[in-house]
Amino acid sequence: MTKPDAVKRSLPTSPFRTPVAPPPKEFEVGNRVTHDAYGLGRVTAVEEGVAVIVDFGSLQKRIMSPYSKLTTL
């Protein structure tokens, strides 16, 4: 008798636990956002899964995915 492929489980505090990736950030046109380097802005365009274009007042920047420095307010 063979066992089916089982998922290995580990304790939450185990140092050998496999890291879980956070869900990807999603933005919509009109969202207020903040960027670590550029400050406050508003999303003006979204290229699904690729980039967002943000208006920071005096400049517009195309921020590429994975948006590590961009946060929705």
C-alpha positions in Angstrom: 0.0 0.0 0.0 1.4 3.4 -0.9 0.8 6.7 0.8 -0.4 9.7 -1.3 1.9 12.7 -1.5 1.4 14.5 1.8 2.0 18.1 2.6 4.7 18.4 5.3 3.5 20.6 8.1 5.8 22.4 10.6 5.3 24.3 13.8 4.8 28.1 13.4 8.0 28.7 15.3 10.1 26.2 13.4 13.3 27.7 11.8 12.8 25.2 9.0 9.4 26.5 8.0 9.1 27.4 4.3 8.4 31.1 3.9 5.0 32.1 2.5 5.0 34.9 -0.1 2.6 37.8 0.7 -0.2 38.3 -1.7 0.7 40.7 -4.6 -0.4 44.3 -4.1 -3.2 45.5 -6.2 -3.9 49.2 -7.1 -6.8 50.9 -8.8 -6.9 54.3 -10.7 -7.6 57.0 -8.1 -6.0 55.2 -5.1 -4.0 57.5 -2.8 -0.6 56.0 -2.2 2.7 56.8 -0.5 6.2 56.0 -1.7 9.3 55.8 0.4 11.3 58.1 -1.9 8.6 60.3 -3.7 6.0 60.8 -0.9 2.3 61.1 -1.4 0.6 60.5 -4.7 -2.4 59.3 -6.7 -2.5 56.3 -9.1 -3.3 57.6 -12.6 -2.9 54.4 -14.6 -2.5 50.6 -13.9 -0.7 48.1 -16.1 -2.0 44.8 -14.7 0.8 43.0 -12.9 3.5 45.1 -14.5 3.5 48.7 -13.3 1.5 51.6 -12.0 1.8 55.3 -13.0 1.6 57.6 -10.0 1.2 61.4 -10.0 3.2 62.8 -7.1 2.2 66.4 -7.9 5.3 67.8 -9.5 6.2 64.6 -11.3 4.7 61.4 -12.6 6.6 58.1 -12.1 6.1 54.6 -13.4 6.6 52.2 -10.5 7.4 48.7 -11.5 6.1 45.6 -9.8 6.6 44.2 -7.0 5.9 47.7 -5.5 8.1 47.1 -2.4 8.2 50.9 -1.6 4.6 51.7 -2.5 1.8 51.5 0.0 -1.9 52.2 -0.3 -3.4 54.7 2.1 
